[in-house]
Amino acid sequence: MLFALYLLKPAPFCVFDEVDAPLDDTNIEKFNKIIKKFSKESQFIIVTHNKATMAAVDTIYGVYMREQGVSGVSHVDFRNYEHQSFLRPARNSSYRYSFLTLI
């Protein structure tokens, strides 16, 4: 349903919060392929705890608690790592694909 709405009226960016949580591994793979396809035209910010979804990203942000009441943010841009190319499109791809992961 989410992707049907997107096809009807694409947005410059989309925010998904745990939309992949109820999906099994097969549907997670389909979800990630659809996101990669649509990310050629839009930017996706996805809040997830799913490892397969996190493995399919270009950029990941982790939010963690350093101490009680103090949050920190960790950022990794996988496009900077050549040896990680099996996890994402090639460096020269046009994908704009970011995920926010709460740890």
N, C-alpha and C positions, 0 to 999 in steps of 0.2 A: 504494500500500500504506500509506504514512504517513497519508493522509487517511482511508482506510478504518478504520484503528485509531482515529483521532481521532473519527470518527463513532460508533464503538462506545462509546468512553469519553472524552468531551471532558475536557481538562485546563484549569486556569485560565491556564496559559502553556505555550508550546512553544518549544524551542530547536532550530533547524535549522542545521547546519554544512555549507555548500557543497552542499546538496541540489539546487540548481538548476544546478550546474556541467555535468552531462552533457546538459542539455536544449537543444533548438534554440529559435529565436526564437518559433515558434508555441506550443510547449509552455511556454516561459517566460511568455508572455502568459496562458495558461490557469492556470499555477501562481499567478501574481500575483492573478488574479481569485478563485481559490479561497481564497487567504490573506485577501484583503479580505473575502470573505463570512464566513469563520470568525472573523475578528478582531472581529466584533460580540460574540462570546461569550468570546474568549480573547485573551491577548496573545502575540504572536509575536516572538521574537528570532531573527534570521536572519543568519548570517555568510555574506557573499557578496562576490564580485568582479564580479558581473554588473551592467552599467550599467542594463539595463531593470528589474531588480529594485530597484536603488537608486533609480530614478526614481519608483517606485510607493509610496514610504514617506511617513510623517508625520514621523518622526524618524530621523536618521542619526548614528552615532558613528563617527569615523575614528580608528584607532590608528596612530600613526606613531612613528618613531625620531628624536628630536631630535638625539641624538649616540649614539655607540656605547654600548649598555647602558642608555640612558635613553629610555623610551617616553613619549609624550604622547597625550592624547585630545582630539579636536576634536568638538564637538557642534553640530548644526544642527537646529532644530525648524522644519520647513517650514510648520507650521500658523500660524506668525507672519507669513508672507509671502502677502499676497493675490494677488500676481501669479504665484504658483506653483500656483494652484488647479487647473490642468490636469494636474498631476502626482499629485494625491491627491483624496480625497473633500472635500466642502465643510467649512468650519470647524466647523460645528455637528454634524458627523457623530459617531457613537458609536464609530468605529474606534479601537482601541488597537493601533497598528501600528508597531513599532520594529525597526530593523535595526542590526546591528553590522557594520561594514565594515572589513576590515583593508586598509590602503593600503600 
